[in-house]
């Protein structure tokens, strides 16, 4: 773009271009370090300033607040990025707070820089009349700052001057932990008007004979603007812990858990779909069950190319009361299947081999109860933890006709958080090098992942060997709808 005699050469990368094009009220761009996220943020300030309709005097006025968690980081990183791009069209005053003014042609943009470690500046944010707010490294800020920011924008210019043409809150961040407010907001709650844009990993993690190998990702962004190119990332890998590499190089959510993730091959950016999955017609639904007082049913399909598609998870929060398999099958799963998958013609259902045992209180076992309730279910081939984990890994590490061999619907929140580290091998409390137990830890994620493992066993072994053909002939669409309620 040209501003009088000043030329600003900014070419948005693929993810940044989508970020700029979005009309969402709250937008976030997330990715590895060095990927150009902050640049996209400051360029969005300029872009919106240029879109503003002129006031009566012909000037396009907008006002922004740029927020960072500490004053040193505000000066050395945020303001440094701002001045790298706008030094020739901006003047800056290092008062309290720090203010900058971008002026060229008919554009007038006031930018107020705020650090949260200065109480006076925090109070100032509460009373500002703004066009927009840029939360730099948003995951390092408390959620209350975002809440406050959404109430301070859309207020400048005032109504008498025509109001703002475009008003929003924008954010950039490296991936935070999966128990952060940022993750819960964008991945679990997903409120209307909120949108996240994820950059691809800088490097690709490839299994090797002596451990993982990290190779340049041809889809990585901002490489051409890094003086060392891919070398900027490759030199940082040695000596770093897996979690650090996962967050800052691969651009994936981290975990605050102390254990070792059960599925290191899982990559959220690759294996989690960016939109809800739609069931294929004419292909059986696969159901994987875990029993006990907190039963789970995982719903998936084996696609035409051999891709394992996880469509749904049915978990019941009974607040410690528990639920038996009959009630869960009859009152929860069957109505859900009838409501959400009415056009599916057949199911194949496998469960925990322990379901063949009879309790002292009930004469029937789980499989007999489910057959009575209209969903005949067979036992998975094995309950060995290593065998079960390997069946899921089989799909995680393979490709299916150019696509990942495993894909999960983003609505499967418990499964996904388990993949991101919640489902783990528990650390053994000993001195010296970290050691972990051989079997996954039993926690709130393990039930869903047990169900997934039985489903993966079915997808990998059951359908191929046709050992469950009897169940495959159950026609859901032929069952009286009254039977699902």
N, C-alpha and C positions, 0 to 999 in steps of 0.2 A: 504494500500500500504506500501511497505518497502523501506526506503531510507537508504542505508548502514545498520546501526544497529538501525535505528529509524523507528518505525511503526506508521502510521497515520491511525486510524480507522474512516473512514468517510463512512456512508451509506446514500446515497441520498434518500430523501423522494420522493413520486410519482411525485410531480410537479417539484422538483429540477432535478430529473432524466430526465424528458422531456426537461427541460431547458438546461442541459448538452448535450443532444443528438441533439439539434437543430443546423442546419447549417446556420441559419439566421445571417446576418451581424450585425444587431442591435437586441439584445434580452433583455427583461425585465421580472423580476419575481416580482409579487405583491401579498401581503397577509397581514394578521394580524400582530401585534407586536409579537415577540417571536417565529415566525414560521420558523426560520432558513434561511431567505432570504440572509442575509449578509454572512453567512457561505457558502452558495451555490456560492456566488460571488467570495470569496477568493479561494475556491476549484477549481473554473473554471480557475483561473489564473495558479494554479499548474497543472491542467489537460492539458491545452494548452501548457504549458512549456514542459511537458513530451512528447507531440505529435510532437514537433518541430524536423525537420530533422537535424542531426548533420552537423556542418560545417566541413571544411577540417581538423581541428585539433581534430575532434571527439566530440566537445562540442555542446550541444543543447542550443543556446542562444535566450532569448526573453526579452522584456522590456515592462513594464506596467506603466501606470499612474492610481492612485486611487484617486478620487476626492470627497471631501465632502464640504458642504457649509461653515462651520466655523472651525477654528483651534481647539477650545476646543472639539468639537464633533469628529473631526478627531483623536485626541489623545485618548479620553476617550472611544470611541466606535469602530471606524473603525480599528485603529491600535491595540486596545485591542483584537478585534476578530482575526485579522491577527496573532498576537503573541500567542493567545491561541492555535492555530493550528500549527504554524510553528516555535515556539520558538527554537526548537532543531535543525532546519536546516536553520535558518535565522539569519543574523546579521543586526542590524539597527543602523543608524547614524542620530541623531537629529539635522541636520544642516538646511539649508534653500535652497532647500526644504528637507524634511525628506526622507531618502533613506533606502531601505532594500535590502539585497541580499540573495536569496535562493540558496544554493549550496548543491548538493548531487550527487554522481555518475557522470554522464556526463551532468547533468542538471544545468543550470545557468540562474536564473531569477532575473532581476533587477526590483524593484518596487519603484516608485517615488510617494510619498504622497503629495497631493496638497490641500490646503484649499483656498476657494475663497475669504476669508476676508483678504488675504495677496496678495497685488497687484503684488509683485515680483514673486510669485508663479504662478499667473494667466498668467502673461507674459511669464513665462517659458513654460507653456503648449503649447503656440502658436508656439514654435520652436522645440518641442521634436520630435524625430524619434522613433515611438512606434510600438509594436506588437499589443497591445490592450489597452483599457481604461475601467475602472470599475467606474461607477458613483453610489456612495453609497447614498441612499435616493435621488434618481434622481429627484423626484417631487419638492424637495426643492431647486433645482438648476435652473437657467434660461435656456431657450431653446438654447440660443447661445452657451452654454457649450457643449451640444450634437452636435450641428452643427460643432463646432471647433474640437471636438474629432473625428468625422468621417473622418476628413481630416488629422489627425495626425497618424492614425493607418495604418497598411499595409506598413510600411516604415522601420521596423527593424525585422530581419537582412536585410541589404541592398541587392540589386540585385546581386552584385558580390559575395556575400556569400550565395546565394541560395534563399534569400527572406524568408518571414515567411510562414510556412506550414499552419497556421490557424491564421487569423486576424479578430478582431471584436470589437464592443463596447457592454458591458454588463451593466445592471442596476438592482438595486433592489429598492423597495419603498413600503411604506404603501399607500393605495389608496388615491389619491388626490381629490380635488373638480372636479366636472364634467365640469367646465369651464377652467380647467388648460390646458396648452400646452400638458401635458402628455396624458390626456384624448382625446384631439382632434387628437393627432398624432396616437395613437394606436386604438382608437375606431371609429373615423370618417374618417380620411385620409387613414389609413392603407396602407402606402406605401410598395412597393415590397421590400422584404429583411428585414422587421421589424416584430417581433413576440413577443407576450406577453403571459406569463404563470401565471395563477391565482390560488393561493392556496385556499383551502376550508376554510370556516369560522371556528374559534376556538370553538364557541358555536352556538347552534341553538336557534333562537328566536321563542318561541311557545306562541300563544295567551292564556291568562289566565283570570280567572274571575275578578281579580283585577288589570289587566295589564299584560304585557308580562312577560314570564318566560324564562330564559336562561339555556339551558341544554347542557351537553357535546356533541360535534359533533364527532361521531365515525370515521369520515373521516378526522378530524383535523390532521395537520402535526406537527412534532417535539415535541409532547407531552412527549414522553419518555425521552427527554433531558432536560425538565424543572423540577427542583427539586420538585415543588409543583404539577406537572402534570396539570390537568384541573383547579386545585385550583388557579393557576397563573392567570387565566382569570376570574373565578367566583368572586374572591374577589375584582376585579376591577370594576365590574358592578354597585354596589350600589353607588349612589351619582353622577353618570355620566349622561350627557345629551345624548339623543338618537343619535345625530350626532356623538358624540365621540365613542359610542359603535358600531355604524354602520361602522365606518372607522377602528378603531383599534382592535376590537374584531371580528366583522362579516366580515371584509375584503372587504367592499363594497365602491364604490365611494361615496364621500360626496357631499354636495351642499353648495354653498355660499349664497343661497337664504335665505331671512329672514322669509319666511312663513313656514307653516307646510305642508309637503308632503301629497297629497291626498290619496296616496296608501302606507301606512306604511308596508303592507304585501308584497310589491314587493321586491324581492331579485335578484339583477342583476346576481349574480353567478348561481342562480337556474333558473330564468325565461328567461334569454337571452341565446339563443342558441350560441354555440361556432363556428357554421358554418351556411351557408345559408340554410334555410328550402326549401324543395322541395314539391310542391303541390301534394296531393294524386289524382290519376286519379279516375274518377267515383264518386267523392264526390263534391257536389256543392261548388263553391266559394261563400263566404259571403262578401257582400260589405256594409260598413257603411259610410254614407255621412254626412258631415256638410256643410251647405250652406252659404249664404252671399257673400261678394266680395272677400273672401279668402277661396274658397271651398276646401274641403279635401275629399279624398276617401281612406278608409282603407280596405285592402283586407285580408281575413282570411279564415279558414276552421274549421269545427268541426270534429275532427278526429274520427276514429272508436271507440276509448276508451272514448270519451267525452272530449278530450283535445282540448282547443281552441288554434289554431295555427295562429299567426299573421304573414302573409307572406310578406306584402308590405304596404307602405304608399305612397300616391301620393299627394304631396303638391306642390303648384306652387308659386314661388317667383316672384311676379309681381311688386316688388319695389314700392308698394304703389298705383299702378294703379288699381289693382283689376281685376277680371275676372268673368263673368257671368256663370251661371250653364250650359247653352247651349254650350258655347264655351269650357268650362272645360270638359263636358261629351263627346262632339263630337271630339274635337281636342287633348285632353290630355288623358282621361281615356280609351276611346275605342281603340285608337291605342296601348296604353300600354298593355291592356288586350290581344289584338290580337297578339302582339309581344312576350309577356312574358308567356302567358297562352293559347297557341293555341290548346292544347289538352283537355282543360276543357270542359265538356259537358253542364253544366248548372250553372246559378248564382241565388242567392237570394239577393235582394238589399233592404236595409232599410235606411231611412234618418231621419233627424231632423223633428219632427212634425210641426215645423214652416214652413216647405216647402210647406204646403198646402195653404198658404196665397198668394194672388195675389198682385203684386205691382201696383202702379198707371201707370207705364210705359209699363208693359207687361200684357196682358190679361191672359196668362197661368200661373199656379203655377209651382213650381220646378218639381213636380211629373209628370205633364202633359208634360213638356218639355223633361224630361228624357225618357218618354215613346215614344215620337216622335223620339228621337235619338236612340232608340233600346235597352235601359236599363230600363225597367219598374221597378219602385221603390215604395215601400209602406212606410207608416209612422211607425216609432217606436212606441211602446206602450205608452210611457210617456216621457215627457221632464223634469220631476222632478229631480233635481240634486242628491238627496239622492238615489232615485231609480236607476238612471243611474250608480252611483258609486258602489252601491251594486251589480249590475250585473257583473261588472268587478271583484270585490272582490270575488264573488262566484267562479270564476275560479282560482284566485290567491291563495286562501287558501286551495284548494282541491288537491288531488292526482288522477291521472288517470292511473290505471293499473301499479302502481309503478313509474310513471313519474309525473312531475308537471302538474297540470290541465291547466296551461297557459304557453305558450312558444312564444317568439317573435324573429323574425329574426334580427340579429345585424345591418342589413342595414336600419332598421326603426329608423333613428337617432333622429328625433324630438320626436316620442313617447317615446323612451328610455330615453332621457334627461328629458322629462316630468316626467317619472316614478322616476327618480333619484332626483327629488325635484323641477324641473322647473314648473311642474303643481302642484299648491299649494293653500292652504287656506291662504289668505292674513292676515298678522298680523294687529291687531287693535292697534293704537298708544295710549295706556293708561298706566298709572303708575301701578306698582304692578306686579302681575303674568301675563304671556303672555296670550293674548286672540286673537282669530282668527275669521274671518267672517265665516258664515255658508255655503257659496257657493264658488266654486273655482274661483280664480282670472283669468280674461280674459287677456291672453298674447299670445306670439307666440307658446306656447305649447297647449293652450286650444282647438284650432280648431281640431287638430289631436286627442286629447283625447275625444272630443265630438263625433267625428266619431267612435272612438273605442267603446265608450259606447253604441252607437246605434247598432254596430255590436255585442257586447256582449249581448245586449237585444235580438237581433235576434237569437243568438246561444243558449241562455238559454231558451227563451220563444217562439220565432217565429217558429223555426223548430220543436220543440217538439209539439206545438199545431197546426202545419200545417196551420197557419192563412195566410201564404203567398204562398200557393201552386201554385197560378196563375203565380207568378214570377219565381218559381222554374222550370217551364217547358220551360223557354226561353233557347234555344239551341244555345250557342255561336258558336260552330263549324259549324252550319248550316247557319250562316249569311254570306252573300257575303263579302269577304275580303275588297272589295271596300267600303263597308259601314263603315269600321273602320277608314277611312282616311278622 
